[in-house]
Amino acid sequence: MCDVVFHLFTQVRQGEVRHSPLHRVIIDEVQDLTMAELALLHDAATDKDGFFVCGDTAQTITRGVGFRFTDVRLLFDGRPKPAQLITNYRTHSGILTAANALVSLLTKLFPTTLDRLNDERGHFLGPPP
């Protein structure tokens, strides 16, 4: 897959690829893409302000992908500041307290693998797991 992305990336940079313009690019679960894939999509987008990504660095499941939003900012010359959604409406605070403790431990043990974010809060109370 990396060879395909590199080939396309090279062709886009050299202006050899003709494609329908990507006016807006919206990506969910961006943490499962490599930076090369993101750079390819970014270069193919006609409106750089219409590029929207969202995801969670603590939920990366793709082998070999070490995703961080601080790296994504490099694509945009550091201009946009990521916004963090803090309130979780799907999970109660008992589970989120345990999850926040685990993420905090991962951040301490592996400081360069996760973005440092504020703890998530639950919209409603619940028992610990």
N, CA, C and O atoms as CSV, one atom per row, in Angstrom:
chain,resi,resn,atom,element,x,y,z
A,1,MET,N,N,0.818,-1.184,0.000
A,1,MET,CA,C,0.000,0.000,0.000
A,1,MET,C,C,0.870,1.260,0.000
A,1,MET,O,O,0.542,2.248,-0.658
A,2,CYS,N,N,1.963,1.219,0.731
A,2,CYS,CA,C,2.852,2.386,0.775
A,2,CYS,C,C,3.447,2.683,-0.594
A,2,CYS,O,O,3.644,3.849,-0.939
A,3,ASP,N,N,3.736,1.645,-1.383
A,3,ASP,CA,C,4.261,1.861,-2.738
A,3,ASP,C,C,3.225,2.557,-3.624
A,3,ASP,O,O,3.570,3.441,-4.409
A,4,VAL,N,N,1.966,2.161,-3.500
A,4,VAL,CA,C,0.898,2.790,-4.279
A,4,VAL,C,C,0.757,4.257,-3.887
A,4,VAL,O,O,0.663,5.131,-4.749
A,5,VAL,N,N,0.742,4.519,-2.590
A,5,VAL,CA,C,0.619,5.905,-2.109
A,5,VAL,C,C,1.798,6.741,-2.599
A,5,VAL,O,O,1.611,7.872,-3.048
A,6,PHE,N,N,2.992,6.200,-2.517
A,6,PHE,CA,C,4.172,6.942,-2.980
A,6,PHE,C,C,4.090,7.236,-4.476
A,6,PHE,O,O,4.400,8.343,-4.914
A,7,HIS,N,N,3.676,6.250,-5.250
A,7,HIS,CA,C,3.548,6.433,-6.699
A,7,HIS,C,C,2.532,7.538,-7.009
A,7,HIS,O,O,2.811,8.428,-7.813
A,8,LEU,N,N,1.370,7.486,-6.383
A,8,LEU,CA,C,0.343,8.510,-6.610
A,8,LEU,C,C,0.810,9.880,-6.129
A,8,LEU,O,O,0.595,10.889,-6.801
A,9,PHE,N,N,1.439,9.907,-4.980
A,9,PHE,CA,C,1.940,11.161,-4.413
A,9,PHE,C,C,2.936,11.821,-5.372
A,9,PHE,O,O,2.880,13.029,-5.602
A,10,THR,N,N,3.833,11.029,-5.917
A,10,THR,CA,C,4.828,11.542,-6.863
A,10,THR,C,C,4.148,12.084,-8.115
A,10,THR,O,O,4.516,13.150,-8.609
A,11,GLN,N,N,3.155,11.355,-8.633
A,11,GLN,CA,C,2.447,11.817,-9.823
A,11,GLN,C,C,1.652,13.100,-9.562
A,11,GLN,O,O,1.616,13.991,-10.410
A,12,VAL,N,N,1.019,13.191,-8.395
A,12,VAL,CA,C,0.266,14.409,-8.058
A,12,VAL,C,C,1.211,15.592,-7.955
A,12,VAL,O,O,0.910,16.670,-8.467
A,13,ARG,N,N,2.345,15.407,-7.303
A,13,ARG,CA,C,3.319,16.492,-7.153
A,13,ARG,C,C,3.885,16.952,-8.492
A,13,ARG,O,O,4.198,18.131,-8.662
A,14,GLN,N,N,4.016,16.040,-9.431
A,14,GLN,CA,C,4.563,16.384,-10.738
A,14,GLN,C,C,3.476,16.824,-11.719
A,14,GLN,O,O,3.768,17.147,-12.871
A,15,GLY,N,N,2.216,16.835,-11.260
A,15,GLY,CA,C,1.111,17.263,-12.108
A,15,GLY,C,C,0.738,16.254,-13.174
A,15,GLY,O,O,0.117,16.623,-14.171
A,16,GLU,N,N,1.094,14.992,-12.996
A,16,GLU,CA,C,0.834,13.967,-14.004
A,16,GLU,C,C,-0.495,13.250,-13.802
A,16,GLU,O,O,-0.917,12.478,-14.663
A,17,VAL,N,N,-1.150,13.493,-12.689
A,17,VAL,CA,C,-2.405,12.801,-12.405
A,17,VAL,C,C,-3.563,13.748,-12.678
A,17,VAL,O,O,-3.594,14.879,-12.193
A,18,ARG,N,N,-4.509,13.262,-13.465
A,18,ARG,CA,C,-5.731,14.029,-13.698
A,18,ARG,C,C,-6.837,13.327,-12.923
A,18,ARG,O,O,-7.066,12.129,-13.091
A,19,HIS,N,N,-7.501,14.068,-12.093
A,19,HIS,CA,C,-8.569,13.496,-11.292
A,19,HIS,C,C,-9.644,14.553,-11.090
A,19,HIS,O,O,-9.410,15.746,-11.285
A,20,SER,N,N,-10.798,14.102,-10.704
A,20,SER,CA,C,-11.845,15.053,-10.349
A,20,SER,C,C,-11.380,15.805,-9.121
A,20,SER,O,O,-10.821,15.203,-8.204
A,21,PRO,N,N,-11.600,17.115,-9.085
A,21,PRO,CA,C,-11.117,17.879,-7.931
A,21,PRO,C,C,-11.827,17.465,-6.638
A,21,PRO,O,O,-13.033,17.216,-6.621
A,22,LEU,N,N,-11.058,17.401,-5.582
A,22,LEU,CA,C,-11.623,17.137,-4.261
A,22,LEU,C,C,-11.867,18.499,-3.600
A,22,LEU,O,O,-10.940,19.119,-3.079
A,23,HIS,N,N,-13.102,18.946,-3.627
A,23,HIS,CA,C,-13.402,20.276,-3.095
A,23,HIS,C,C,-13.327,20.294,-1.572
A,23,HIS,O,O,-12.800,21.237,-0.981
A,24,ARG,N,N,-13.841,19.277,-0.959
A,24,ARG,CA,C,-13.800,19.152,0.496
A,24,ARG,C,C,-13.324,17.746,0.829
A,24,ARG,O,O,-13.706,16.778,0.171
A,25,VAL,N,N,-12.494,17.645,1.849
A,25,VAL,CA,C,-12.032,16.341,2.311
A,25,VAL,C,C,-12.390,16.243,3.793
A,25,VAL,O,O,-11.941,17.048,4.609
A,26,ILE,N,N,-13.203,15.245,4.123
A,26,ILE,CA,C,-13.628,15.023,5.507
A,26,ILE,C,C,-13.275,13.581,5.854
A,26,ILE,O,O,-13.743,12.643,5.209
A,27,ILE,N,N,-12.449,13.419,6.873
A,27,ILE,CA,C,-11.963,12.088,7.248
A,27,ILE,C,C,-12.276,11.824,8.711
A,27,ILE,O,O,-11.880,12.596,9.584
A,28,ASP,N,N,-12.985,10.738,8.982
A,28,ASP,CA,C,-13.218,10.269,10.338
A,28,ASP,C,C,-12.275,9.094,10.574
A,28,ASP,O,O,-11.875,8.413,9.630
A,29,GLU,N,N,-11.926,8.862,11.821
A,29,GLU,CA,C,-10.982,7.804,12.189
A,29,GLU,C,C,-9.635,8.015,11.497
A,29,GLU,O,O,-9.012,7.067,11.019
A,30,VAL,N,N,-9.201,9.267,11.453
A,30,VAL,CA,C,-7.955,9.632,10.771
A,30,VAL,C,C,-6.736,8.960,11.401
A,30,VAL,O,O,-5.695,8.842,10.755
A,31,GLN,N,N,-6.851,8.530,12.623
A,31,GLN,CA,C,-5.705,7.915,13.299
A,31,GLN,C,C,-5.261,6.610,12.634
A,31,GLN,O,O,-4.174,6.111,12.924
A,32,ASP,N,N,-6.085,6.057,11.752
A,32,ASP,CA,C,-5.722,4.813,11.082
A,32,ASP,C,C,-5.085,5.029,9.712
A,32,ASP,O,O,-4.842,4.069,8.983
A,33,LEU,N,N,-4.813,6.291,9.360
A,33,LEU,CA,C,-4.121,6.596,8.112
A,33,LEU,C,C,-2.667,6.945,8.390
A,33,LEU,O,O,-2.330,7.452,9.460
A,34,THR,N,N,-1.818,6.669,7.421
A,34,THR,CA,C,-0.419,7.078,7.555
A,34,THR,C,C,-0.304,8.548,7.162
A,34,THR,O,O,-1.204,9.103,6.532
A,35,MET,N,N,0.797,9.163,7.534
A,35,MET,CA,C,1.020,10.553,7.146
A,35,MET,C,C,1.138,10.672,5.633
A,35,MET,O,O,0.759,11.699,5.070
A,36,ALA,N,N,1.656,9.644,4.960
A,36,ALA,CA,C,1.761,9.670,3.503
A,36,ALA,C,C,0.377,9.699,2.860
A,36,ALA,O,O,0.154,10.431,1.896
A,37,GLU,N,N,-0.547,8.907,3.389
A,37,GLU,CA,C,-1.916,8.917,2.862
A,37,GLU,C,C,-2.575,10.271,3.077
A,37,GLU,O,O,-3.263,10.778,2.191
A,38,LEU,N,N,-2.368,10.854,4.248
A,38,LEU,CA,C,-2.915,12.186,4.523
A,38,LEU,C,C,-2.306,13.244,3.616
A,38,LEU,O,O,-3.009,14.122,3.116
A,39,ALA,N,N,-1.003,13.160,3.406
A,39,ALA,CA,C,-0.341,14.131,2.530
A,39,ALA,C,C,-0.864,14.015,1.098
A,39,ALA,O,O,-1.025,15.025,0.414
A,40,LEU,N,N,-1.126,12.799,0.647
A,40,LEU,CA,C,-1.671,12.595,-0.687
A,40,LEU,C,C,-3.054,13.229,-0.804
A,40,LEU,O,O,-3.330,13.931,-1.777
A,41,LEU,N,N,-3.910,12.994,0.155
A,41,LEU,CA,C,-5.249,13.590,0.140
A,41,LEU,C,C,-5.179,15.110,0.251
A,41,LEU,O,O,-5.947,15.824,-0.394
A,42,HIS,N,N,-4.263,15.592,1.066
A,42,HIS,CA,C,-4.100,17.038,1.225
A,42,HIS,C,C,-3.660,17.692,-0.077
A,42,HIS,O,O,-4.169,18.748,-0.451
A,43,ASP,N,N,-2.722,17.070,-0.759
A,43,ASP,CA,C,-2.252,17.622,-2.035
A,43,ASP,C,C,-3.320,17.552,-3.123
A,43,ASP,O,O,-3.349,18.397,-4.017
A,44,ALA,N,N,-4.196,16.553,-3.053
A,44,ALA,CA,C,-5.248,16.414,-4.059
A,44,ALA,C,C,-6.428,17.339,-3.793
A,44,ALA,O,O,-7.258,17.543,-4.680
A,45,ALA,N,N,-6.520,17.899,-2.602
A,45,ALA,CA,C,-7.636,18.791,-2.252
A,45,ALA,C,C,-7.439,20.158,-2.891
A,45,ALA,O,O,-6.347,20.725,-2.850
A,46,THR,N,N,-8.504,20.674,-3.479
A,46,THR,CA,C,-8.413,21.997,-4.109
A,46,THR,C,C,-8.563,23.112,-3.081
A,46,THR,O,O,-7.975,24.182,-3.237
A,47,ASP,N,N,-9.339,22.872,-2.039
A,47,ASP,CA,C,-9.568,23.879,-1.006
A,47,ASP,C,C,-8.913,23.400,0.285
A,47,ASP,O,O,-9.460,22.545,0.981
A,48,LYS,N,N,-7.754,23.945,0.604
A,48,LYS,CA,C,-7.026,23.500,1.799
A,48,LYS,C,C,-7.783,23.851,3.080
A,48,LYS,O,O,-7.571,23.219,4.115
A,49,ASP,N,N,-8.671,24.860,3.019
A,49,ASP,CA,C,-9.488,25.197,4.190
A,49,ASP,C,C,-10.677,24.249,4.320
A,49,ASP,O,O,-11.356,24.257,5.346
A,50,GLY,N,N,-10.938,23.440,3.312
A,50,GLY,CA,C,-12.018,22.480,3.359
A,50,GLY,C,C,-11.550,21.093,3.735
A,50,GLY,O,O,-12.184,20.098,3.383
A,51,PHE,N,N,-10.440,21.025,4.453
A,51,PHE,CA,C,-9.845,19.751,4.868
A,51,PHE,C,C,-10.154,19.558,6.348
A,51,PHE,O,O,-9.642,20.305,7.182
A,52,PHE,N,N,-10.980,18.573,6.688
A,52,PHE,CA,C,-11.421,18.341,8.065
A,52,PHE,C,C,-11.122,16.907,8.449
A,52,PHE,O,O,-11.535,15.975,7.759
A,53,VAL,N,N,-10.406,16.728,9.547
A,53,VAL,CA,C,-10.099,15.381,10.031
A,53,VAL,C,C,-10.484,15.275,11.500
A,53,VAL,O,O,-10.399,16.247,12.251
A,54,CYS,N,N,-10.907,14.086,11.895
A,54,CYS,CA,C,-11.181,13.847,13.312
A,54,CYS,C,C,-10.802,12.413,13.645
A,54,CYS,O,O,-10.831,11.531,12.788
A,55,GLY,N,N,-10.452,12.201,14.884
A,55,GLY,CA,C,-10.042,10.880,15.319
A,55,GLY,C,C,-9.582,10.909,16.760
A,55,GLY,O,O,-9.733,11.918,17.450
A,56,ASP,N,N,-9.029,9.820,17.206
A,56,ASP,CA,C,-8.583,9.673,18.591
A,56,ASP,C,C,-7.260,8.917,18.580
A,56,ASP,O,O,-7.204,7.753,18.181
A,57,THR,N,N,-6.201,9.580,19.017
A,57,THR,CA,C,-4.878,8.960,18.977
A,57,THR,C,C,-4.768,7.740,19.891
A,57,THR,O,O,-3.891,6.898,19.699
A,58,ALA,N,N,-5.646,7.644,20.875
A,58,ALA,CA,C,-5.603,6.489,21.772
A,58,ALA,C,C,-6.349,5.291,21.178
A,58,ALA,O,O,-6.423,4.239,21.813
A,59,GLN,N,N,-6.903,5.433,19.969
A,59,GLN,CA,C,-7.647,4.340,19.356
A,59,GLN,C,C,-7.022,3.853,18.050
A,59,GLN,O,O,-7.710,3.257,17.222
A,60,THR,N,N,-5.752,4.096,17.862
A,60,THR,CA,C,-5.093,3.647,16.644
A,60,THR,C,C,-5.044,2.126,16.619
A,60,THR,O,O,-4.548,1.495,17.552
A,61,ILE,N,N,-5.566,1.541,15.537
A,61,ILE,CA,C,-5.596,0.074,15.450
A,61,ILE,C,C,-4.782,-0.454,14.275
A,61,ILE,O,O,-4.566,-1.661,14.170
A,62,THR,N,N,-4.332,0.422,13.401
A,62,THR,CA,C,-3.585,-0.022,12.232
A,62,THR,C,C,-2.130,-0.274,12.601
A,62,THR,O,O,-1.458,0.607,13.137
A,63,ARG,N,N,-1.654,-1.461,12.319
A,63,ARG,CA,C,-0.278,-1.833,12.640
A,63,ARG,C,C,0.701,-0.917,11.906
A,63,ARG,O,O,0.571,-0.684,10.704
A,64,GLY,N,N,1.675,-0.404,12.646
A,64,GLY,CA,C,2.708,0.437,12.056
A,64,GLY,C,C,2.372,1.911,11.955
A,64,GLY,O,O,3.207,2.699,11.512
A,65,VAL,N,N,1.166,2.309,12.357
A,65,VAL,CA,C,0.773,3.715,12.293
A,65,VAL,C,C,0.901,4.315,13.688
A,65,VAL,O,O,0.236,3.878,14.627
A,66,GLY,N,N,1.759,5.316,13.811
A,66,GLY,CA,C,1.917,6.047,15.066
A,66,GLY,C,C,1.354,7.443,14.874
A,66,GLY,O,O,2.111,8.393,14.674
A,67,PHE,N,N,0.056,7.580,14.932
A,67,PHE,CA,C,-0.614,8.829,14.585
A,67,PHE,C,C,-0.639,9.816,15.748
A,67,PHE,O,O,-0.904,9.444,16.891
A,68,ARG,N,N,-0.358,11.086,15.434
A,68,ARG,CA,C,-0.507,12.182,16.404
A,68,ARG,C,C,-0.998,13.410,15.646
A,68,ARG,O,O,-0.576,13.663,14.518
A,69,PHE,N,N,-1.891,14.167,16.274
A,69,PHE,CA,C,-2.392,15.381,15.631
A,69,PHE,C,C,-1.304,16.441,15.509
A,69,PHE,O,O,-1.373,17.300,14.630
A,70,THR,N,N,-0.317,16.390,16.368
A,70,THR,CA,C,0.782,17.346,16.230
A,70,THR,C,C,1.526,17.131,14.921
A,70,THR,O,O,2.068,18.080,14.353
A,71,ASP,N,N,1.558,15.885,14.433
A,71,ASP,CA,C,2.176,15.613,13.138
A,71,ASP,C,C,1.298,16.110,11.983
A,71,ASP,O,O,1.813,16.583,10.969
A,72,VAL,N,N,-0.009,16.004,12.135
A,72,VAL,CA,C,-0.925,16.472,11.097
A,72,VAL,C,C,-0.784,17.979,10.903
A,72,VAL,O,O,-0.919,18.477,9.786
A,73,ARG,N,N,-0.520,18.691,11.966
A,73,ARG,CA,C,-0.368,20.148,11.855
A,73,ARG,C,C,0.784,20.521,10.923
A,73,ARG,O,O,0.784,21.612,10.352
A,74,LEU,N,N,1.757,19.640,10.763
A,74,LEU,CA,C,2.866,19.904,9.840
A,74,LEU,C,C,2.383,20.024,8.399
A,74,LEU,O,O,2.961,20.773,7.611
A,75,LEU,N,N,1.324,19.288,8.048
A,75,LEU,CA,C,0.766,19.400,6.702
A,75,LEU,C,C,0.233,20.802,6.428
A,75,LEU,O,O,0.222,21.262,5.286
A,76,PHE,N,N,-0.205,21.468,7.479
A,76,PHE,CA,C,-0.823,22.782,7.348
A,76,PHE,C,C,0.099,23.890,7.843
A,76,PHE,O,O,-0.368,24.980,8.172
A,77,ASP,N,N,1.370,23.632,7.898
A,77,ASP,CA,C,2.357,24.613,8.370
A,77,ASP,C,C,2.061,25.072,9.793
A,77,ASP,O,O,2.388,26.202,10.154
A,78,GLY,N,N,1.453,24.222,10.598
A,78,GLY,CA,C,1.188,24.532,11.999
A,78,GLY,C,C,0.081,25.537,12.225
A,78,GLY,O,O,-0.105,25.989,13.354
A,79,ARG,N,N,-0.666,25.905,11.187
A,79,ARG,CA,C,-1.695,26.940,11.319
A,79,ARG,C,C,-2.872,26.539,12.195
A,79,ARG,O,O,-3.117,27.196,13.207
A,80,PRO,N,N,-3.614,25.486,11.851
A,80,PRO,CA,C,-4.802,25.225,12.673
A,80,PRO,C,C,-4.424,24.574,13.989
A,80,PRO,O,O,-3.506,23.757,14.061
A,81,LYS,N,N,-5.144,24.947,15.010
A,81,LYS,CA,C,-4.955,24.311,16.306
A,81,LYS,C,C,-6.067,23.287,16.474
A,81,LYS,O,O,-7.240,23.626,16.323
A,82,PRO,N,N,-5.721,22.040,16.784
A,82,PRO,CA,C,-6.764,21.025,16.945
A,82,PRO,C,C,-7.718,21.373,18.085
A,82,PRO,O,O,-7.305,21.906,19.114
A,83,ALA,N,N,-8.968,21.070,17.891
A,83,ALA,CA,C,-9.984,21.254,18.933
A,83,ALA,C,C,-10.246,19.892,19.565
A,83,ALA,O,O,-10.314,18.873,18.877
A,84,GLN,N,N,-10.389,19.895,20.860
A,84,GLN,CA,C,-10.635,18.639,21.564
A,84,GLN,C,C,-12.061,18.618,22.086
A,84,GLN,O,O,-12.524,19.577,22.705
A,85,LEU,N,N,-12.749,17.522,21.830
A,85,LEU,CA,C,-14.077,17.314,22.394
A,85,LEU,C,C,-13.895,16.608,23.723
A,85,LEU,O,O,-13.337,15.512,23.777
A,86,ILE,N,N,-14.356,17.223,24.782
A,86,ILE,CA,C,-14.092,16.698,26.127
A,86,ILE,C,C,-15.261,15.888,26.671
A,86,ILE,O,O,-15.045,14.893,27.363
A,87,THR,N,N,-16.497,16.290,26.373
A,87,THR,CA,C,-17.660,15.600,26.917
A,87,THR,C,C,-18.010,14.403,26.046
A,87,THR,O,O,-18.217,14.534,24.840
A,88,ASN,N,N,-18.071,13.243,26.672
A,88,ASN,CA,C,-18.416,12.007,25.991
A,88,ASN,C,C,-19.877,11.694,26.312
A,88,ASN,O,O,-20.235,11.517,27.476
A,89,TYR,N,N,-20.712,11.626,25.287
A,89,TYR,CA,C,-22.139,11.386,25.475
A,89,TYR,C,C,-22.524,9.921,25.370
A,89,TYR,O,O,-23.681,9.576,25.607
A,90,ARG,N,N,-21.585,9.051,25.022
A,90,ARG,CA,C,-21.893,7.634,24.851
A,90,ARG,C,C,-21.501,6.785,26.051
A,90,ARG,O,O,-22.061,5.707,26.250
A,91,THR,N,N,-20.549,7.252,26.852
A,91,THR,CA,C,-19.999,6.438,27.941
A,91,THR,C,C,-20.135,7.185,29.256
A,91,THR,O,O,-19.902,8.392,29.312
A,92,HIS,N,N,-20.508,6.480,30.312
A,92,HIS,CA,C,-20.685,7.153,31.601
A,92,HIS,C,C,-19.339,7.404,32.289
A,92,HIS,O,O,-18.312,6.840,31.912
A,93,SER,N,N,-19.376,8.262,33.302
A,93,SER,CA,C,-18.143,8.734,33.944
A,93,SER,C,C,-17.366,7.633,34.657
A,93,SER,O,O,-16.150,7.751,34.804
A,94,GLY,N,N,-18.029,6.563,35.106
A,94,GLY,CA,C,-17.311,5.473,35.765
A,94,GLY,C,C,-16.314,4.811,34.815
A,94,GLY,O,O,-15.173,4.549,35.194
A,95,ILE,N,N,-16.737,4.546,33.606
A,95,ILE,CA,C,-15.843,3.933,32.615
A,95,ILE,C,C,-14.793,4.935,32.158
A,95,ILE,O,O,-13.633,4.573,31.964
A,96,LEU,N,N,-15.190,6.196,31.984
A,96,LEU,CA,C,-14.244,7.207,31.519
A,96,LEU,C,C,-13.136,7.462,32.537
A,96,LEU,O,O,-12.003,7.751,32.152
A,97,THR,N,N,-13.444,7.361,33.818
A,97,THR,CA,C,-12.411,7.528,34.842
A,97,THR,C,C,-11.344,6.447,34.687
A,97,THR,O,O,-10.150,6.735,34.769
A,98,ALA,N,N,-11.767,5.214,34.464
A,98,ALA,CA,C,-10.808,4.118,34.252
A,98,ALA,C,C,-10.030,4.321,32.949
A,98,ALA,O,O,-8.817,4.115,32.912
A,99,ALA,N,N,-10.720,4.721,31.890
A,99,ALA,CA,C,-10.057,4.948,30.602
A,99,ALA,C,C,-9.057,6.091,30.696
A,99,ALA,O,O,-7.959,5.998,30.148
A,100,ASN,N,N,-9.422,7.169,31.384
A,100,ASN,CA,C,-8.508,8.305,31.553
A,100,ASN,C,C,-7.258,7.893,32.325
A,100,ASN,O,O,-6.160,8.361,32.020
A,101,ALA,N,N,-7.413,7.022,33.322
A,101,ALA,CA,C,-6.258,6.547,34.086
A,101,ALA,C,C,-5.326,5.728,33.190
A,101,ALA,O,O,-4.104,5.847,33.287
A,102,LEU,N,N,-5.900,4.904,32.326
A,102,LEU,CA,C,-5.095,4.093,31.420
A,102,LEU,C,C,-4.360,4.973,30.404
A,102,LEU,O,O,-3.173,4.764,30.149
A,103,VAL,N,N,-5.054,5.949,29.827
A,103,VAL,CA,C,-4.424,6.855,28.859
A,103,VAL,C,C,-3.332,7.674,29.540
A,103,VAL,O,O,-2.282,7.923,28.947
A,104,SER,N,N,-3.574,8.094,30.786
A,104,SER,CA,C,-2.562,8.844,31.530
A,104,SER,C,C,-1.306,7.996,31.735
A,104,SER,O,O,-0.189,8.498,31.607
A,105,LEU,N,N,-1.484,6.735,32.046
A,105,LEU,CA,C,-0.352,5.828,32.221
A,105,LEU,C,C,0.401,5.635,30.903
A,105,LEU,O,O,1.632,5.650,30.887
A,106,LEU,N,N,-0.326,5.455,29.803
A,106,LEU,CA,C,0.317,5.318,28.492
A,106,LEU,C,C,1.110,6.569,28.137
A,106,LEU,O,O,2.209,6.482,27.589
A,107,THR,N,N,0.547,7.732,28.452
A,107,THR,CA,C,1.225,8.993,28.151
A,107,THR,C,C,2.509,9.140,28.956
A,107,THR,O,O,3.499,9.676,28.459
A,108,LYS,N,N,2.493,8.666,30.196
A,108,LYS,CA,C,3.700,8.739,31.026
A,108,LYS,C,C,4.766,7.750,30.571
A,108,LYS,O,O,5.951,8.079,30.537
A,109,LEU,N,N,4.344,6.545,30.223
A,109,LEU,CA,C,5.304,5.507,29.830
A,109,LEU,C,C,5.821,5.681,28.398
A,109,LEU,O,O,6.963,5.333,28.095
A,110,PHE,N,N,4.976,6.216,27.532
A,110,PHE,CA,C,5.333,6.403,26.120
A,110,PHE,C,C,4.985,7.831,25.702
A,110,PHE,O,O,4.015,8.035,24.973
A,111,PRO,N,N,5.755,8.818,26.150
A,111,PRO,CA,C,5.376,10.225,25.985
A,111,PRO,C,C,5.304,10.726,24.544
A,111,PRO,O,O,4.664,11.746,24.289
A,112,THR,N,N,5.930,10.052,23.613
A,112,THR,CA,C,5.905,10.560,22.232
A,112,THR,C,C,4.874,9.858,21.350
A,112,THR,O,O,4.784,10.163,20.161
A,113,THR,N,N,4.094,8.927,21.902
A,113,THR,CA,C,3.166,8.165,21.072
A,113,THR,C,C,1.743,8.707,21.076
A,113,THR,O,O,0.993,8.448,20.135
A,114,LEU,N,N,1.355,9.439,22.087
A,114,LEU,CA,C,0.001,9.985,22.176
A,114,LEU,C,C,0.060,11.496,22.331
A,114,LEU,O,O,1.003,12.035,22.912
A,115,ASP,N,N,-0.952,12.175,21.807
A,115,ASP,CA,C,-1.083,13.601,22.071
A,115,ASP,C,C,-1.517,13.782,23.519
A,115,ASP,O,O,-2.288,12.982,24.048
A,116,ARG,N,N,-1.028,14.819,24.144
A,116,ARG,CA,C,-1.444,15.107,25.516
A,116,ARG,C,C,-2.758,15.878,25.469
A,116,ARG,O,O,-2.819,17.004,24.973
A,117,LEU,N,N,-3.804,15.253,25.992
A,117,LEU,CA,C,-5.140,15.842,25.947
A,117,LEU,C,C,-5.739,15.904,27.336
A,117,LEU,O,O,-5.288,15.220,28.255
A,118,ASN,N,N,-6.759,16.728,27.477
A,118,ASN,CA,C,-7.502,16.790,28.730
A,118,ASN,C,C,-8.323,15.511,28.898
A,118,ASN,O,O,-8.678,14.860,27.915
A,119,ASP,N,N,-8.618,15.161,30.142
A,119,ASP,CA,C,-9.434,13.979,30.399
A,119,ASP,C,C,-10.843,14.180,29.852
A,119,ASP,O,O,-11.382,15.286,29.871
A,120,GLU,N,N,-11.430,13.078,29.361
A,120,GLU,CA,C,-12.819,13.128,28.917
A,120,GLU,C,C,-13.734,13.081,30.125
A,120,GLU,O,O,-13.423,12.465,31.144
A,121,ARG,N,N,-14.864,13.746,29.985
A,121,ARG,CA,C,-15.880,13.734,31.045
A,121,ARG,C,C,-17.129,13.045,30.509
A,121,ARG,O,O,-17.469,13.157,29.332
A,122,GLY,N,N,-17.791,12.339,31.394
A,122,GLY,CA,C,-19.040,11.697,31.006
A,122,GLY,C,C,-20.205,12.657,31.153
A,122,GLY,O,O,-20.187,13.547,32.003
A,123,HIS,N,N,-21.207,12.471,30.326
A,123,HIS,CA,C,-22.395,13.326,30.389
A,123,HIS,C,C,-23.299,12.877,31.539
A,123,HIS,O,O,-24.153,13.639,31.993
A,124,PHE,N,N,-23.110,11.643,32.007
A,124,PHE,CA,C,-23.904,11.154,33.119
A,124,PHE,C,C,-23.040,10.239,34.000
A,124,PHE,O,O,-22.035,9.683,33.558
A,125,LEU,N,N,-23.463,10.107,35.241
A,125,LEU,CA,C,-22.719,9.288,36.200
A,125,LEU,C,C,-22.950,7.817,35.945
A,125,LEU,O,O,-23.910,7.428,35.280
A,126,GLY,N,N,-22.058,7.006,36.482
A,126,GLY,CA,C,-22.190,5.566,36.362
A,126,GLY,C,C,-21.170,4.887,37.242
A,126,GLY,O,O,-20.206,5.518,37.676
A,127,PRO,N,N,-21.365,3.604,37.515
A,127,PRO,CA,C,-20.430,2.890,38.396
A,127,PRO,C,C,-19.125,2.597,37.678
A,127,PRO,O,O,-19.081,2.504,36.452
A,128,PRO,N,N,-18.047,2.452,38.471
A,128,PRO,CA,C,-16.779,2.061,37.840
A,128,PRO,C,C,-16.906,0.652,37.271
A,128,PRO,O,O,-17.728,-0.133,37.745
A,129,PRO,N,N,-16.113,0.324,36.272
A,129,PRO,CA,C,-16.208,-1.027,35.677
A,129,PRO,C,C,-15.719,-2.091,36.633
A,129,PRO,O,O,-15.730,-3.275,36.297
